[in-house]
Structures are given as C-alpha cells and as structure tokens.
Amino acid sequence: MTNPSSSPAPSIAVAIPCYQEEKTIAQVVADFRKQLPDAAVYVFDNNCTDRTAEFARAAGATVIREKKQGKGHVVTTMFEVVTEDILIMVDGDGTYDATAVHRLLQPILAGDADMTVAARLQQHSDKSFRKFHVAGNQLVCWIINRIFNSRISDIFSGYRAFTRECALTIPITSRGFDVETELIVQSLYRGMVVQEIEAPYGERPSGSFSKLRTIPDGTRVLLRLFLLLRAYKPLTLFGSLFIGLLLVALGAGVLPLSELLLHRHVASRATAIFAITCGMLAFMSLSLGLVLSSVNQRLLEVERVVIKRIRRSSS
C-alpha cells in the first residue's frame, strides 16, 4: 500500500483574468509568485489594449489571450487550459490580499472542500464597494441560500480556489460578470462542498477603474439567476409560482363564489374569469415544475454515471 505521506504535493496554478489592468497586474503577479513560488501563474488577456500583457510577462506570468469578450468566456477557457491539480482564480485589479491564499487553499488541501471563496464583506473599507453592490450581493446570497440551504455570504467574490475535478465538472454558460453566480449555483446543484474564508478587500489604486456596471450587470445577474433556477431548481421556481398564482386565484374567487352561493348568479364575471385563469395557470406551473424536476434528476444521474466511468478509465 502506498504511504499517503509520500504522495507528491498537488500542483497549483494561479489564473488571473484581466481587462485593462496595466496599473496593477505586475504587482498582483509578483505578490502571488512570492506567496506560492512553485505555482504556475497565468494571466488571461481579454483583449486588453493597454500594456497589461506586456507587464504580466515581465513579471513572470504566462499570458494567454481570450478573444471572446467577457469574464465568463475567460473562465471557460481558464478551466479548459489550466491542468494543475488546484486552480486559484483572482482578479487582476490589486484589491485582493495575496497572503490570504494559504487560508483559501487549506480546506482544499485537507480534502474538506471542492471550492473555496474569499468572502470580502467583513473586511473592507468604505470605498471598496460601489453604491448598492453590497445590498445586491446580499439579496442574491439570500435567494440562493434559501433555495440550496447553503450559507454563502459573498457570491460575487473574484478570489476563489477549485479542485481540478470541480473546474472540469462545472459547465459555464455565462459571458460576463454573472459567471460568479453560475459558479456557485452549478457547484451547489451538483452537491459540491463550497467553503468561505474571510479575506480583506482593498480599494483600487489610483488610475485603475472597475468594469462592473451597476444597473446593466446587476440586471444580467438577476436574469442569470432566474435562468439557472429554472434549469436546475425548476420545482422550487415553478412551485413558488404555483403558490403565488393559487393565492391570487383564491383571493379573486371569493367574491364570485359568494355571489354564486348566495344569489345563484355571478355578477362579477370578469373577476371570476380572472380567478379561474389564475387557478389554471397555477396548476400548469406545478405540473411543469414536476416534469422538469423529474427530467433534471435523470440528467444528473446520467452525468454522475459518466463521471464515474471517466474516473475508472483514467485510473
């Protein structure tokens, strides 16, 4: 039997998605090379028109260009290209603390987590977040925690670590900043263990700017969340719709029903038609949720069987 203590240490890669980060990228690369001298450092150039790629190479990183614009496309390529055992993803804007990477790695190295996330909401300055970003973050976390019975506190953190298996298992369909939401939802849906560690979150240095647009990207995140819940938690989504429509139908149907019982005649015909329509839509929603949930369960079972067979063939 092989002695576990003699097993080689897992290989680690630091992957940094970048768009116009010439002010910060060299320092970010240097900081992570200092903390993890044996790790490979990749900078993913998402069509930068400044000197981001040049400064990244000079700092010792391997630069990979992603021509499809959007962070979601970068993460997709990142998961395909990086082959190390553990992948650390961190934004190149210089707001994340490189020294926290050891705490980020600890649960994965111990075999206690498939993904770890550096939660920023406990240690940050007043200027770290733009207006409404914290409230939006908490709203999305509340929805996801209620549906998946999880305890996520910072869903939009750009500082994460993944096992290779986790990275290969998660299918990415997002194109932009909604990719962080998809990473969490896809992982929780597949039963992966996601743990958070607290890490400080700093301000962007002078001359650096955020690419996140509050209203457009916030709307995109909510739409992505709805689509993900429709795809992966259809019974929860359509079951909630069933309850809402049924309550509306019952409320609207009180008057027509009372008229029918007391006078054997319905004067509020429009209200009656509205109540019946809502009732029909309610049960249609429930039926749709049940069917989609059953199909979803079968697809998840097929996915798990395929993954087991791939593991056996590769072992």
C-alpha positions in Angstrom: 0.0 0.0 0.0 1.3 3.5 -0.9 2.1 5.7 2.0 -0.1 8.9 1.8 2.7 11.0 3.2 4.9 10.0 0.3 2.4 11.2 -2.3 3.6 14.2 -4.3 2.2 17.6 -3.4 -0.6 18.8 -5.7 0.3 21.2 -8.4 -1.1 24.7 -8.1 -1.9 27.3 -10.7 -2.9 31.0 -10.2 -5.1 32.2 -13.0 -5.7 36.0 -13.3 -8.5 37.2 -15.7 -7.6 40.7 -17.0 -9.0 43.6 -19.0 -7.1 46.8 -18.9 -5.2 46.2 -15.7 -1.7 47.7 -16.6 -1.7 49.7 -13.3 -1.9 46.6 -11.1 -1.1 43.4 -12.9 2.7 43.4 -12.3 2.2 43.8 -8.6 -0.5 41.1 -8.4 1.7 38.6 -10.3 4.7 39.4 -8.1 2.6 39.1 -4.9 1.3 35.6 -5.8 4.7 34.4 -7.0 6.1 35.4 -3.6 3.4 33.5 -1.7 3.4 30.5 -4.0 6.8 30.2 -5.6 6.2 26.8 -7.0 2.9 27.6 -8.6 2.3 28.4 -12.3 0.9 31.9 -12.9 -1.3 32.5 -15.9 -2.7 35.9 -16.9 -5.7 35.7 -19.3 -5.6 38.8 -21.6 -9.3 39.5 -22.5 -8.5 41.8 -25.5 -6.5 44.4 -23.5 -5.5 47.4 -25.5 -3.1 48.8 -22.8 0.2 47.2 -21.6 -1.4 44.6 -19.3 0.0 41.6 -21.3 3.5 43.2 -21.5 3.7 43.9 -17.8 2.4 40.5 -16.9 5.1 38.7 -19.0 7.8 41.0 -17.5 6.6 39.9 -14.0 7.0 36.3 -14.9 3.5 35.2 -15.8 2.4 33.1 -18.8 0.0 35.2 -20.8 -3.0 33.6 -22.6 -5.2 35.6 -24.8 -9.0 35.1 -24.8 -10.5 36.8 -27.9 -14.2 36.4 -26.8 -15.0 39.4 -24.7 -16.4 38.8 -21.2 -15.3 37.3 -17.9 -17.5 34.2 -18.5 -15.6 33.4 -21.7 -12.3 33.8 -19.8 -13.3 31.4 -17.0 -14.4 28.8 -19.6 -11.0 29.0 -21.3 -9.3 29.0 -17.9 -11.0 25.7 -16.9 -10.0 24.1 -20.2 -6.4 25.3 -20.4 -5.2 25.0 -16.8 -4.3 21.4 -16.0 -2.8 21.8 -12.5 -4.5 19.9 -9.6 -5.7 23.1 -7.9 -6.7 26.3 -9.6 -6.7 29.7 -7.9 -8.7 32.4 -9.6 -8.1 36.0 -8.6 -8.9 39.3 -10.3 -6.0 41.4 -11.5 -7.1 44.7 -10.0 -5.0 44.5 -6.9 -7.9 44.5 -4.5 -7.3 41.0 -3.1 -4.8 40.1 -0.4 -2.3 37.5 -1.8 -1.3 36.4 1.8 -4.9 35.1 2.2 -4.2 32.4 -0.4 -2.9 30.0 2.2 -6.2 30.1 4.1 -8.0 29.8 0.8 -6.1 26.6 -0.1 -6.2 25.0 3.3 -9.7 23.4 3.1 -9.0 22.0 -0.4 -5.6 20.6 0.6 -7.2 19.0 3.6 -9.9 17.4 1.3 -12.7 19.3 3.0 -13.9 21.4 0.1 -14.2 21.4 -3.7 -14.3 25.2 -4.0 -13.3 27.9 -1.5 -14.3 31.5 -1.7 -12.7 34.6 -0.2 -15.6 36.5 1.4 -14.9 40.2 1.4 -17.9 41.7 3.3 -16.4 41.6 6.8 -13.0 43.3 6.0 -13.2 46.2 3.6 -13.0 49.9 3.5 -15.9 52.4 2.8 -14.6 52.9 -0.8 -14.1 49.2 -1.7 -17.6 48.7 -3.0 -19.7 50.9 -5.1 -23.2 52.1 -4.1 -25.8 49.3 -3.9 -23.2 46.5 -4.6 -23.3 45.1 -1.0 -27.1 45.2 -0.9 -27.3 43.4 -4.3 -24.8 40.8 -3.2 -26.8 40.1 0.0 -30.0 39.8 -1.9 -28.7 37.2 -4.4 -27.0 35.3 -1.5 -30.3 35.2 0.4 -32.1 33.8 -2.6 -29.5 31.1 -3.2 -29.2 30.2 0.5 -32.9 29.8 0.8 -33.1 27.5 -2.3 -30.0 25.4 -1.7 -29.9 25.5 2.1 -26.4 26.9 2.0 -24.5 29.7 3.9 -22.9 31.8 1.2 -22.2 35.4 2.3 -20.3 36.8 -0.8 -21.3 35.3 -4.1 -19.5 37.9 -6.3 -16.0 37.4 -4.9 -13.4 37.1 -7.7 -11.0 35.3 -5.4 -11.6 31.5 -5.4 -9.8 28.2 -5.4 -11.0 25.0 -7.2 -10.0 21.4 -7.4 -9.3 20.2 -10.9 -12.3 17.9 -10.7 -14.6 20.8 -9.7 -13.4 23.0 -12.5 -13.9 20.3 -15.1 -17.4 19.4 -13.8 -18.9 23.0 -13.9 -20.3 23.9 -17.3 -20.0 27.7 -17.9 -22.7 29.4 -20.0 -22.3 32.9 -18.7 -20.5 35.5 -20.7 -19.9 38.4 -18.3 -19.7 39.1 -14.6 -22.7 36.9 -13.9 -20.2 34.0 -14.0 -19.6 34.1 -10.3 -23.3 33.4 -9.7 -23.2 30.5 -12.0 -20.1 29.0 -10.4 -21.9 28.9 -7.0 -25.2 27.6 -8.3 -23.7 24.9 -10.5 -21.5 23.7 -7.7 -24.3 23.6 -5.1 -26.6 21.8 -7.6 -24.0 19.1 -8.1 -23.5 18.6 -4.4 -20.0 20.0 -4.2 -18.7 21.4 -1.0 -18.2 25.2 -1.0 -16.5 26.9 1.9 -15.8 30.5 2.6 -12.8 32.1 4.3 -12.7 35.8 5.3 -10.2 37.9 3.5 -9.6 41.7 3.4 -10.8 43.6 0.3 -9.0 46.8 -0.6 -9.6 49.8 -2.8 -8.5 50.0 -6.4 -5.3 52.1 -6.8 -5.4 55.5 -8.4 -5.8 55.2 -12.2 -7.5 51.8 -12.1 -11.2 51.6 -12.8 -13.9 49.0 -12.3 -15.5 47.4 -15.4 -18.6 46.4 -13.5 -21.7 48.5 -14.4 -24.2 48.6 -11.6 -27.6 48.5 -13.4 -26.7 46.6 -16.6 -24.6 44.0 -14.9 -27.0 43.8 -11.9 -29.9 43.1 -14.2 -27.8 40.5 -16.0 -27.0 38.7 -12.7 -30.7 38.6 -11.7 -31.7 37.3 -15.1 -28.9 34.7 -15.0 -30.0 33.6 -11.5 -33.6 33.2 -12.8 -32.4 31.1 -15.8 -30.2 28.9 -13.5 -33.0 28.3 -11.1 -35.4 27.5 -14.0 -32.8 25.0 -15.3 -31.5 23.5 -12.0 -34.3 24.0 -9.5 -37.5 24.0 -11.6 -39.8 22.6 -8.9 -38.7 25.3 -6.5 -39.2 28.1 -9.0 -42.5 26.9 -10.5 -43.7 25.6 -7.2 -43.3 29.1 -5.8 -45.2 30.4 -8.8 -47.9 27.9 -8.2 -48.4 29.1 -4.6 -48.5 32.7 -5.7 -51.0 32.2 -8.5 -53.1 29.9 -6.3 -53.3 32.6 -3.6 -54.3 35.2 -6.2 -56.9 32.8 -7.6 -58.4 32.1 -4.2 -58.4 35.8 -3.3 -60.1 36.9 -6.5 -62.5 34.0 -6.4 -64.0 34.9 -3.0 -66.5 37.5 -4.5 -67.7 35.4 -7.4 -68.1 32.3 -5.2 -70.0 34.2 -2.6 -72.3 35.6 -5.3 -72.9 32.1 -6.7 -73.7 30.6 -3.2 -76.0 33.5 -2.1 -77.7 34.5 -5.3 -77.1 31.6 -7.6 -75.8 34.1 -10.1 -72.3 35.6 -10.7 -72.4 39.3 -11.4 -68.6 39.7 -11.2 -67.9 37.7 -14.3 -64.6 39.4 -15.2 -63.3 38.6 -11.7 -64.5 35.0 -11.9 -62.7 34.6 -15.3 -59.6 36.1 -13.8 -59.7 33.8 -10.8 -60.2 30.7 -13.0 -57.4 31.7 -15.3 -55.0 32.2 -12.3 -56.1 28.8 -10.9 -55.4 27.1 -14.3 -52.0 28.8 -14.6 -51.1 27.8 -11.1 -51.7 24.1 -11.7 -49.9 24.3 -15.1 -46.9 25.8 -13.3 -46.9 23.0 -10.7 -47.2 20.4 -13.5 -44.3 22.0 -15.4 -42.2 22.1 -12.3 -42.8 18.4 -11.6 -42.0 17.3 -15.1 -38.8 19.5 -15.4 -37.6 18.3 -12.0 -38.0 14.7 -13.0 -36.1 15.3 -16.2 -33.4 17.2 -14.3 -33.0 14.4 -11.8 -32.5 11.8 -14.6 -29.9 14.1 -16.3 -28.0 14.5 -13.1 -27.9 10.7 -12.6 -26.6 10.2 -16.2 -23.9 12.9 -15.5 -22.8 11.2 -12.4 -22.6 7.8 -14.1 -20.5 9.3 -16.9 -18.1 10.9 -14.4 -17.7 7.6 -12.6 -16.8 5.8 -15.8 -14.3 8.5 -16.8 -12.6 8.2 -13.4 -12.4 4.4 -13.7 -11.0 4.6 -17.2 -8.4 7.2 -16.2 -7.3 5.4 -13.0 
